[in-house]
Amino acid sequence: MRPFTYERAADAAGAARAVAATPGAKFIAGGTNLLDLMKLDIERPRHLVDITRLPLDRIEEVNGGLRIGSQVPNSDLAADRRVRERYPLLSMALLAGASGQLRNKATTGGNLLQRTRCYFFYDTSKPCNKREPGSGCAALQGFNRMHAILGASEHCIAVHPSDMAVAMTALDAEIETVSADGTTSTIPIGELHRLPEATPHIETTLSPGELITTIVLRPPPPGRQIYRKVRDRASYAFALASVAAVVDTAGGLVRGARLALGGVAHKPWRSMQAEQALAGAPAGASVFRTAAETALQGARGFGHNDFKIALAQRTIERTLAEAAAQS
């Protein structure tokens, strides 16, 4: 472990200023990802700003939706009655992630910002553009079974590991932040994470020191919500493919749908084209197959992960069918 300095923030704007003022500084809350990366000498923060004492640990009802503080533990968010009743998709996604012990420590804001679990990112003996820009991507020609089939680039084929972020994407969440100068911003979740392109080490659109304070959920969308995660084992494993779906049907027709995918791209993958293909169509297997094919247009495997294209398609079809049947 490399030496670092530490301070405890008294307010959100002060925390943002402290991180922005020190190159290489990081926020720390639950630490379930950051501390591991520090021990492996992947993250090397010179200064840590502790935000655990900030008053950002509440879930409040606002205008028919919810405001979720960035310090709310994942376990508390999953268990909240309002979340389970109105946004079951979110509760299901949270409970599908990590373990009970980790969910007790992991925070809502930190979950959104966790880094990839790519094998080569964690292996410092291998080149990784995300870890060391310009060094190359060992996953392109290596064992890439867990890697991206959508939105990848020649510089990086890693995937975003969060289950919660996929559900938040289907629910059209908004992210509220505060910057070092005290200004606040609201970012649609679809604009928070970046695709790798030529700069995979730049993972979000947040500016240096910008702190996530709140996640806002609008009133729940009509229809049935389902989160389905396909993984190698039933616990403590990241998604090979996951689907967050909201399907609203009436009279045998799909009145509206939302579809987000996990485990397939560098960010949670929302398919507006697939949603458009579903809207107004008969709720049946052929329509769900068309929607799945539409969602995966442009998908490309890199050898070991070729199977994920068919796997993701079948997972989409099954999840849409289940949601429509229960809508």
Secondary structure, 3 states (H helix, E strand, C coil): CCCCEEEECCCHHHHHHHHHHCCCCEEECCCCCHHHHHHCCCCCCCEEEECCCCCCCCEEEECCEEEEECCCEHHHHHHCHHHHHHCHHHHHHHHCCCCHHHHHHCEHHHHHHCCCCCHHHHCCCCCECCCCCCCCEHHHCCCCCCCCCCCCECCECCCCCCCHHHHHHHCCCEEEEECCCCCEEEEEHHHCECCCCCCCCCCECCCCCCEEEEEEECCCCCCEEEEEEECCCCCCCCCCEEEEEEEEEECCEEEEEEEEEECCCCCCEECHHHHHHHCCCECCHHHHHHHHHHHCCCCCCCCCCCHHHHHHHHHHHHHHHHHHHHC
